[in-house]
Amino acid sequence: MNNKLKFETIAFTFILLVFQCWLITINAIWIDYTQEQDEALNDVNLYATFFTQKNLMVFFGFAFLMSFMHQYAYSSIAYAFLITAIVCEWSIPLGLFFKELDKYEHEIRNAFSSKIYLSINDLIEALSAGASVMISFGVIIGRVSPLQMLIIAILQPIFYWLNIFIIQMKLEALNLGGFSVNIFGAYFGMAMARFFANRKSVERAAHQSAYINNIFSLIGTLFLWLLWPSANASASAPGIGQLRSIINTFLSLIGSTISSFAVSRLVNNYKVNISNIQSATLAGGVAISTNCDLNLQPAAAIGIGMIAGCLSVIGSRYITPFLNKKLLIQDTCGVHNLHGLPGILGGLVSIFLTLKIALNEQNEFAHDKLQPAIQAAALGISIGVGLIGGLITGAICKLAQRIYPIEEHEYFEDKPFFLISNIESTV
């Protein structure tokens, strides 16, 4: 086993460093930042605060949210740190590549002919890609090696930006992250999960959480809850769009928080299940993220959040056990309940909301009265690209498992890849 660990370490280190050198080369050749003072000042004024808040949300919030397993906290936080860093760095040139492809669709020879200026908004978009990969990571966490995580961090952003290219750049669907981050990320992870689950991993006792770990996970929940309105606003148009995004997201989060507590007691023998509070309270932010900048009305935002919170708790109580036991699709962090089901709810709301606006109001939709059909197509495409990309990536990761197959007793354990002292191992 030591030899296999040695080979896995060599492969991981080699791929990571070569990939890093390649990205440095791309940045040196192709990417720069503006030298125009007014343009730089405008960029900082519009996006610097949003960038700081989203940075904190993605790097801190997601990492701590996944730290609930009592023998896997090192891995949850450290791997989330590394993977998000890789994905963000990789997503910057990837995003610029697809934007150039869209810009010079009919003059492809003019694309990439000069350096492209990087903006703070490009960094925010890269963090959105990082959030999507973190969502997928939450499905399979505890059952993959560092080498497999590295493969996911390299491959998933390609599918992420392909999905953005199709639904947002070409179809011009309304999307603030509901389709591309939440739905895509959830079903990408669910597709991969089938390659990493078996009866032993489902039943593994180490998966159970511990009191102190749940407290740290709740800290992650609170950070995500507090920063979600800013994250949705960062993708909205300045002015009324950002105003609506902040208000609607905040109200929707309140709705999901209240309904989560209420329904959790009803379905868990009249007591609150803390895992519901760690995830379902955030469901309102997910459900509203597709259409939070539209004229939704505050009451509707609260109602959407309440429904999303109910869906998330019910999914955790009834759907997750079915997926685990019947289909052997193990969702470690309950991603399907937090991002999948509420994301689909948000997609359906966007279809009917755009239909209402298109029929009853003057609108600025790219496709006027056909916009609801575009929203429906974006929902289906995001699920489809997520599933196909997840299956391809999962199959490649399964092949990489031959280098270092994780044994059943190593599931949800820090020990296989971290130095753990005797004192730490007894805590």
Disulfide bonds with the S-S distance in Angstrom:
none
